[in-house]
């Protein structure tokens, strides 16, 4: 193979599918504080200009005297309405835990499918069984427990890290 092309074959393949991507981050719960929102926005701005990245923060369903499963079902219906037609990645503690390199490869395969991507973060009680069943992939960031408000920032960083890995950008130093 000649050295006339720039980047590896995998890098060129990723570039071909990464243009014009549409990513929707859906989170349930109280609105995050301004500093967290600004940090998420900073990672969004680092992604290619052609990418459409939106973040929808859905309020938690009011529980009142409802059983937890009913609250989760109500939140799940709202999530699924927003995720309609998208490849859904649900974040849940029982999901697959990847290292950053593996996640980057998985992220590339999601993009290669050519569907808009929805990353879904549940509320205080997690995601409903309906959302987990509908998900194309269930992902766990870690076996550790994080403050709920931090998870959108961690997801945004991992999206940017995956993009950096796939572009051989020096941001990821493993």
N, C-alpha and C positions, 0 to 999 in steps of 0.2 A: 504494500500500500504506500502510495507516495505521501510526502509530507506537505502537499500543496494546500490541503484543506485546513481550516482552523477548528480546533476542538476535536474531541473524540466523537466517535459515531454515536454513542449514547447521548453526548451533549447536544449534537446536532438534532437527534431525534427528539429530545426534550424541547429544544427551541422550537421545533416545528409544531409541537402540540401545545406549547405554553402560551402562544400568542392569543390574546382575546379571551382569556379564561374568566369564568364567572364563579365567584366563591361567595357563599352566604354563610355567615356565622350566626347561629340562632342560639341565644342563651335565655334561660328563664330565671327570674329572680329580681332582686332590687337592682336598680341602675347602679353601675359601678361608679366609683368616685372619679373626679376629673383627671387626676394623675394617671390612673389606670387607663382611662379612655384615651388620653394623649399618648401613652406608651403603645397601645394597640394601634392607634393611628400612625405612629412613627414606623412601625413594621409594615403597615399597609402601604405607606408611601415608598418604601424601599422596593416593593414589587414592581414588575414591569408596568409601564404606563398604560398599556392596552388591557390590563386586567381590571375587571370590575369586582371590587371587594365591598360587600355590604355587611353590616352588623345590625341585627334586629335583637333588641332586648325586650323580651316579653315579660310582663309582670306575672308574679306567681298567682295562681288561681286562689281566690279567697276560700279558705278552708271552712270557716264557720263551724258547723257541726258535722261536716262531711267526713266520711272515712278517708284515710290517706289514699287508698286506691282510686277513689272517685276524684280526688284532687289531681292525682297523677294522670288519670284518664282525660280530664278536662285540659290539662296542660298539653298532654300528648296530641289531642285533636288540633289544638292551635299550632303546635310544632309541625304536624303533618300537613296542615293547610299551607304553611309557609314553604315547606320543603317539596311540594308537589312538582313532579317532573325532574327532580334533581337526584344525583347519586348522593345517598345519605351516609355520613360517617357519624355515628353516635358515640359520644364520649361517656364511658361507664366503667366503674371499677372492675367489672367482670370481663372487660374487653381485652384485646390482644395488646400486649405491652411490647413496643418496638424500641430498638436503639435508633439514633437519628439517621444512620445510613439506611437501615431497613425501612424506616418510615419514608425516607426520600424516594426509594424505589417504589413503594406502595403508592405514594402520592403521584408519582409519574404515571403509574398504571391507571390511576383514577382519571387523570387528565387525558390520557390516551383514549379513554372511552368516549370523549367528546361531549359529555353531559355536564351541565352546571353542577357544582359541588355544594352540598350543604353540610356544615359541621355543626352538630347539635349538642348543646350542654343543657342538661336538665336542671330542674329546680332543687329545692332543699331535700326533696324525697327521691331525687333521681329521675330517670326516664320511665315512662309507662311501658308495660310489656308490648303494647302496640307499636310504639316507636322502635323499640329494640328489635321486634320482629320485622318491621319494614326496612330497617337499616341494611345497607349493602355491606357495611363493615362496622364492627364495634371496637373502638380503640380506647385503651387505657393509657393515660399519660404516665402513670406511676402507681405503685402499690401504696405510696404515701397518700395521706389526706392533705389537700390544699384548701386554703380559704376559697370559697366559691367565687369571690370577686377576682381572684388571681387567674382562674382558668382561661378566660378569654385571652389574656396576655400570653400565657404559656402556649396556647394554640396558635396565636398570631406569630409568635417567635418560631415555633416549629414549622409553620408554613414557610416563613422566610428562610429558615435554616435549610429546609428541603430544597427550596429553589436554589439556594447558594451551593449546596452540595451538587445538584444536578448541573449547575453552570460552572463547576470547579472554581467557585469564588472562594477567596481566602477567609471569609467569615467563619466557616466551619474549620476548626483546627483540631483534628482528631489524632 
